[in-house]
C-alpha cells in the first residue's frame, strides 16, 4: 500500500449500521473524471476491472462484489485466493479465467 490509502470503518450505535470504505478509489457519484488504472488488492477487485481489453468504470456493482469478497473472507476465515502467499499476476490470471472461491461449508451459514 502506498501513502494516503485509507480503509475507513464507522459503526453507528444509534442505527446499528457499519460502513466500510476505501477512500483511495472514492469519487463523487456522477463524476466525469475517474481512474481506469487497476490498483489495490487483486483478489478484492471487481474482475471486470482486471480485463484491460474492455474499458470498465467502477460502479455500485463493483462495490457489492468487493463486499461479497469481504463477507466470504469473514465466514471462511481465509484470505481470498490465498493472495498473501502468491504472485499477484498469477492470481489475476486465475480470476480472469473465471476462477472464484467456493462457499465454505464449515462457515456455519
N, C-alpha and C positions, 0 to 999 in steps of 0.2 A: 504494500500500500504506500502511496506517495503522501506527501504532506497535504493537510486540509481535506482529507477524505474522512467523513464522519458517519457513524451509524448513530442515529438519534432514536432514543427509546423514551416514550412517555406513557405513564399509567395514570389515568384519570379516576380517582377514587369515587367521585360523585356519579359518573356514568358507567363505571366499571368497564372502561374500554382501554385497550392497549394500542398504541400507534408506534410503528417501526418505520424508519425512513433512512435511506442512504442519500444524503444531500449532495453527494458527488455527481449525481445524474439529475438532480432536480431542475425544473424549469417551470415557468408559468404555463398552465394549460392553454393551448391555442397559440403558443409562442411560435413565431415564424423561424426562429433560429434554433437549431438543435444539432447535436453532435452525433454523427453516424459512426464514429470510431468505436470499436469494441474495447471495453476495458472493464475490469472488475474480476470477480472470481468466476471462472468459466462455467463451473457446474451450476451456478445460480442464474446465469444469463439466459434470457429467452432464446431458444435455439434459432428462431428466425433471424435474430440479430447476428448470429455467428456466420451465416452464409453471405459472404462478400459479393457473390454474383447477383444477388437480389437485394435492391435497396429496401430497407425496412426502418420505419420510425417507431421507437418505443412508444407504447400506449398503455392504457389501463390493463389490457390483457397480459402484457409483459409483466406488470406488477403482480397480477394474480398468479402467473407462472412462478415468479420469484417467491411469493408467499407459500405456494404449494411445496416448493423445494424446502423451505424452512419448516413447514409442518411435517414433511417426510423425515427431515433430519431430527426433529424433536421426538417423533413417535418411534423411529427406528433406532435412535441413539447412535447413529452412524453418520459419517460425512458422505455427502453425495459423490458417487464415483471414486470414493477414497482419494479425493483430489490432493490432499496434502502430501501423499506419498508418490504421486505420479506426475508425469510431464504434462503441462497444460495443453500442449499441441495434441498429444495422444488423446486426452480427454475430449478436446474439441472435435477431433475427427470421429470419435465414437458417437458423440451427441449428434453430429451432422449426419451420420449414417443411420440414425434412428434409435440408438440405444437409450433406454430410460431405466431408472431404478425401478425395481419391482416392490410392490407393497410387502411389508414385513409382517408375517403372521403373528409374531410374538409381541407386536406393539400393544395389544390389548384393545384395539379399536376395530 
